[in-house]
Amino acid sequence: MKFKGIHHVSALTASASRNFDFYTKVLGMRLVKKTVNQDDVSVYHLFYGDEKGNPGTELTFFEIPMAGQTREGNNSISATSLRVPSDRALEYWVERLDEHGVEREEIKERAGRLTLLFRDFEGQRIILVSDEHNEGVAGGIPWEKGPVPAEYAIIGLGPVQLTVPDPVQTVKVLTELMGFRYKGQYASFVEGQLDILVFETGEGGTGAEVHVEVRTDLPQERLGRGGVHHVAFRVEDEEELRSWISRISDVGFSNSGYVDRFYFRSLYFREPNGILFEVATDGPGFDTDEHIEHLGESLALPPFLEPKREQIEANLKPLHTIQ
């Protein structure tokens, strides 16, 4: 059993409205689902992606209005990557981010690809990654109604970076349990620290990598706004998901068991450094309850929450802008 790649990454925000503005108006991603946190229906769960929110393109945010700032450190998902079509696209993004006053670094090479690291309005670390030489998992299709030209637009999720004080157990889980392959390593950007290890799954490439950064100089992260909650990995269908549930249970990992998120089915578990992993099916998809042309325009609720719609909507602050 091997994963197909990264399914989605879920992070935290203290402001759904500002988050919506940034990710749709600045980054040009499509809001493909406006729903609520199924574990706390008083707050939004926003999903951004390509034209239809294909698996491997979804960046999601749980809203926690009173969340404190993330204190970055170990035992964390320390950076999320977003793929762009080419090296030239990164030059476009340098100009665009500067125009919007976004904090950024210079273009740098990571794992043999050109990249551009920046931070959103809450300090979320995001790395734009050029797909110019990608030979693995294909990217998505940009939303044609977005503000960014298609030749420069974000086309999906790239490598996810984990930061840990000791990589041994995390690497063991990735390779022996989850079927990832060691691909190589590249120099850390922090003096005195070990190289960053690269692992891949499925067809490999930009959309199927996990990078493991070893930091001996950091405390444990305190997660808040601007931090990442979990990363999900793709499986084809429910049958394969249930096989993973059995596999992870058989090795003694505490896990959530089968979870129905309506738009996909899931399993959650923590690896030995405390980082939350999810296994998620490719379907049914975000057009299950909305027409593809109108994704994200109204509050979508799974059937088991629909009877509570009036109460749920009364407790939510409307997003102050529309697509």
Secondary structure by P-SEA (a helix, b strand, c coil): cccccccccccccccaaaaaaaacccccccccccccccccccbbbbbbbccccccccbbbbbbbccccccccccccccbbbbbcccaaaaaaaaaaaaaabbbbbcccccccccccccccccbbbbbbbbccccccbbbbbcccccccccccccccccbbbbbbccaaaaaaaacccccccccbbbbbcccccccbbbbbcccccccbbbbbbbbccccccccccccccbbbbbbccaaaaaaaaaaaaaaccccccccccccccbbbbbcccbbbbbbbcccccccccccccccccccccccccccaaaaaaaacccccccc
